[in-house]
Amino acid sequence: MVDLKKILSLVVITGAAAALIVWTVISFSFRSPIAAFLVNWLVMSWIVLMGQVVDFPPFSPVYYEIKPFEQSGHLYERLGIRLFKKIVRRGPLTIFSPTLRFSTEKTAEALEHLTHEMRKAETSHAVIFLVILLPIGYAFIRGWFDAAAWLLLFNILLNGYPVMLQRYNRIKMRELKPIEQENRR
């Protein structure tokens, strides 16, 4: 019975998302910036809602490892990740990431929980980023370079930057681990 309920939920969520995306494209024109934003937002909402019904498996642990070019975090800082972080940590945007908070308890368990939540957020945004490449490719093939550019811009802002933020935060958390290990002694 539970599996049937999950399947029905996934079908309803997917059908509603598809219907809203079609309505958006018809109402605002596929080539408009409004449609590009809404398509990105609706795909993001679709993936988030599906994640409430089923647990998406994480990527391979190799994906989450900090790569050599990321070690210092300077690349992300040059790309404006600190400003992006300030924007998403203040105001109404905080409602979208209630589990991505550093606990007042500075314990290993709290740190592990935060790491898990950060990986879930990063995985979701990476999947959404890849899904949005499909309409970008479609627009590009049709010669609608304006639509492809708008879709790409919003994809970078709504998905690329959140992925970069989680990777940047993982670099910063790595710096906390020696402090945490000393506190245990």
N, C-alpha and C positions, 0 to 999 in steps of 0.2 A: 504494500500500500504506500509506503514511504517513497519507494522508487517511482511509482506512478505519479505521486504528488510532485516530486522533483522534476520529472519529465514534463508534466503539464506546466509547471512554473517556468521552465526553460522555454517551452514553446510559446507561452503567453508573452514572456519578456522579449524573446526574439521577434515575435510577430509585431508587438507594439513598437519596438525599436525600428524595425523595417518600415512599418507604416508611417512613423514619424519622420524617418529619413526621406521617404518618397514624398510625403507632404511638404517637407522643407524644400526639396529640390523643385517641386512643382510651384510652390508659392513664392519662392525667392529667386529662382533661377540658379542652376548649378554653378554658374560662373560668378555669383555675387559673394562678397565677403561675409554677408550674413549667413548664407547657406554653408559656406566653408566652416565658419565658427560652429554653427548648429550641428553639422554633420560630425565634426570632431567631438562636440559635447555629447551628442546622442550615442555615438559609438562608445565613448568613455562611460556614459551612464549604463549602457547595455552590458559592458564587461563588468562594471562594479556590481550591478544587480545580479548578474549570473554568478559572481563570486560570493554572493550571499546565499545562493542555493547549493553550489558545489565548491569544493576546495580545489583550486587550480594547483597542479603540481609545480613546485619551483623549478627553475632552470638548473642545469648542472652546477655543482659547487664552483667549478672553474669560472663560470660566468661572473660570479660575485667576487672573485678575487680581485684585488687592486692591481691594475696593470702598471708596468714600469712608467708609462707616460703620465699616470695619475698620482704617483707616489707623493708628490709635494702638495697637490691640490691647486697649484698655481694656474694650470690650464682652465679649470673651472672658475677660478676667481677672475681671470682675464675675460671669460665669457659672461661675467656678471652674475654669478651664482649667489653672491652675498646679497645683492639687491633683490634677486628673486626670492631668496630665503626670507628677507625682511617682509616682502609683500605677502607671501603666503602664511606667515606666522602672525599676521595682524589682521584685524577686521573680520569680515564675514567669511573669508576663505578658510579660516581655521576649522569651520564645521566639516570640511571635507576630509580632515585627517585627525580625528579625535584620538586615535591610538598611537599617533606618532609624536609622543611627548616623552621627554626624559623624566622619569619618575623622581619624586622627591627622595625616595629611597635609593641610595647609591649602592645597590647590592648587585652581585653577579647575576641573580635571577632577573632583576629589573633590566639590566643591560642586555641580557639574552632575549628577553621579551621584546625590547625595543628593536634589537637587531632583526628578529623574526618579522615584526611589523614593517620594518623598513624594506626588507626583502620582498614581502608581499606587495607593498606599494610599488616598488621598482619593477617587479615582474609584471604587474597589471599595466603600468604605463608603457613598458617595453612592448607588450603584446598589442596594446592599443596603437602605439606608434607604427608597428608593422601592419596592422589591419588598415590603418588610414593610408598606407602606401598604395593600396588597391585603387581607391578613387583618385588618388594623385596620378597613378599610372594611366588610368582611364582618361582623365582630363588631358594628360600629356599626349597620349596616342591620338585623341580627337583634335589635337592642336589648340586646345583651350588652355593656353599657357597662363592666362590670368587666373583661372580656376585652380590650376595646379599650384601656382604660387601662393594663393590665399590658403588653400588646404595645407600646404607645406608650412607656411608661417604659423598657422594655428596649431598644427601638429607639433612643431618645435616648442611653442609656448606652453601648450597644455600637456604634452607628453615627454618631449625631449628634455626640457628643463627639469621636470620632476624626477626623471631617471638620473640626470646629472646631479641633482640635489641629494638623492639617496646615496649615490656613489661618493660624493663629497663628504656627506655626513659619516659614511663608513670610514673614510680616511681620518676624520677628526675623532671618531670613536676609538680608532686604533691607538690614538695618542693617549686615550684615557685608560687603556688596559694596563699599562705599567703602574699607573696611580692606583687602580683598583687592586692589583696584585700586592702592592705595598701595604694597602689598608688591611689586607687579610693577614699579614704577618704579625 
